[in-house]
Amino acid sequence: MKSLSILLVLVLNFTSLFAEESSSISKVFIHKAGKDNLYVLQLKDGNAYDYMRYTNKRVYHDFGIFSIHRGKIIFESRNRKHGFNSVGGKTYFISKKGLFKTKIKSILGKDAALEISDNVIYMNSWDFNPITGKSAADLEAEKLSKNNSTTAEQRNAQMMAFTKTFYLNEADVYANSYKAMLEKSYCGPGNYKTIINNAMVEWNYDTTRSTLESDFGTVIHESTHTFNGSTYMVIPEITIPVVATGAYHSCEFKKIVPVDASKNIFRYDTYVGDSSVVSANVSGIYGLMDEFSAYENGTRADVLAAKTALAKGDTVLARKFLSQAQGTYFAYYEFNLFIAWYLHYGKMNHMDLYKETMANNNLRLTYTLIDQEFASTLVDLKKTGVLAGEGKNFLNYSESQYVAYPKQLLVKEQSYLNDFAIKGANEKNYLTYLK
């Protein structure tokens, strides 16, 4: 439903706020079983571990959590398909020199099963192979560059296919309910453009794991747009068919909007400003609902992924997902306000369109359910942030800078949303309200 697919990047004060932690690795242990056979164990903050076997051709990976008690370290694998003899389910004795199979060997410091190492080459992401010096993305790029028979356009298409596979796997592991939607409605890097400092920027074909992980919520957001059309997605399990009626450009409602709104509402100009070309403006209420759906699902998917990462013992990855959600969650207040203004101005100046909108039962049901799901996601975001060690106040900056203003204005406009929402409808009984 969008006339132009874009990603709005938060580039102001979010740069330092969402800065990624450079490393979560606290200790590294290695064992060389031959020239082309290397084992690496990374112990991470939050009691997570990655254990890899590297050869000159393959990377085997296991992950899970560990605990240390009275000189013993116990490993619990969270990966059933690691495909090699891992540390999962085993107990070792730990000392300053390494991990040992017996207490005596630990005391003597002899015959370590894995020796401690401070070599930075073993502190990369698990898919970086120290033997070859390359990551999975490096190998893919190298493979494509060596294929002289392919054109630049074909190589770019292959990189996009590689990226799609990554996000399908990411959804499968961390936010499984979104995998089927991605399979049918995928919209990833290369399919949308990024706005940085008011300029459109093309994808740079960066397929490093860190970069791709940082765009997970965005891919869900953009793929939701691809899915939405004659049907809106509330969550993957709930979709509502909607027949569009007449609409006016959202930018018209500026006549009832405070003069400082465009400066104090982060997404105002992009979505409802006079020069906006996206459907939130040109398609009125239907475009606004499309964005409401996309922001709700992108934020929700990030929170679900963070919860899964925590369950796997990967606190740093969980924080990365939460960082994405922290940059999008306040769209809940912005789009509620935009929708309220649209209804308010429509009732005052486009009564025929307003009546059509209010008579559109399924559109109103869509709003009702998205609003409920988004509100629930915000509660979940705060709880998950605390569990990830972000603290109770980790949203305070966003709340003061991006939430307070639209939230204050919503008090005056709330009655229009109350009239628009279908009273009594929720995710459990919505089918009885569906027309």
Salt bridges, closest charged atoms under 4 A:
GLU20 OE2 - LYS320 NZ 3.32
GLU21 OE2 - ARG319 NH1 3.05
ASP50 OD2 - LYS44 NZ 2.60
ASP50 OD1 - HIS61 NE2 2.68
GLU76 OE2 - ARG78 NE 3.51
ASP127 OD2 - ARG209 NE 3.21
GLU142 OE2 - LYS134 NZ 2.59
GLU142 OE1 - LYS146 NZ 3.76
ASP172 OD2 - LYS179 NZ 3.86
GLU202 OE2 - LYS193 NZ 3.46
GLU213 OE2 - ARG209 NH1 3.53
GLU213 OE1 - LYS320 NZ 3.00
GLU222 OE1 - LYS2 NZ 3.76
GLU252 OE1 - HIS350 NE2 2.97
ASP274 OD2 - LYS254 NZ 2.61
ASP290 OD2 - HIS225 ND1 2.98
GLU291 OE2 - LYS2 NZ 3.63
GLU291 OE1 - HIS221 NE2 3.55
GLU291 OE1 - HIS225 NE2 3.26
GLU334 OE1 - ARG267 NH1 2.68
ASP380 OD2 - LYS307 NZ 3.02
GLU413 OE1 - HIS344 ND1 2.83
